[in-house]
Amino acid sequence: NVWSVIGAPPWGAAAIVDPNLVFIDDKVYLTFAASPTAAVGSFSIGMVELDPVTFLATGLVAQLQTPSTYESWQGGTILGDPMLMRCQDGVDRVFGYTNNLTYDGTGKGVWDCLELPLS
């Protein structure tokens, strides 16, 4: 269990889903979606540093986005399968997929990103 040392964040008490490993600056991070209730619209996006040997979570867990800060293109749905990427312009972005099927008129979900740091 990745949370055995520091414990899962309280805002992820009911569900922690869509984990992805990120390797940046000789460090390992875990990005994920989490919810205190597992209800639709209750998920946040988080990130935590992992010990590079044990792959256990260490330090503080960052809550990158809460349900009250969803962007309009998300249509009230989470940015699923969050992946952190350092882009060529030097900006760190969290990319992910949302199930907002009406945003662009295609009837398909939206692939987009959040720029870090979030203000």
Disulfide bonds with the S-S distance in Angstrom:
none
